[in-house]
């Protein structure tokens, strides 16, 4: 299997209790990405996603566009690796 872009993005702000993970799940359906979104104990939301670079970038841009009023800060990293995820879920 070909390498894909794996991105980890952590969102801070008012991102829990506002439908953030549901919005992420809906956005994921519009792109060829796989992964998951989860609330963290410290109030942030973590997204792990992978796919073609253009799809991952467009997906993360769509998440920010939809939820920009709730996001104060994004921490992000990425690397290339073998695909490990199937589908997109909320944890």
Secondary structure as UniProt FT lines:
FT   STRAND          3..13
FT   HELIX           20..28
FT   TURN            29..32
FT   STRAND          33..39
FT   TURN            41..42
FT   STRAND          45..51
FT   HELIX           53..67
FT   TURN            68..70
FT   STRAND          71..82
FT   STRAND          88..90
//
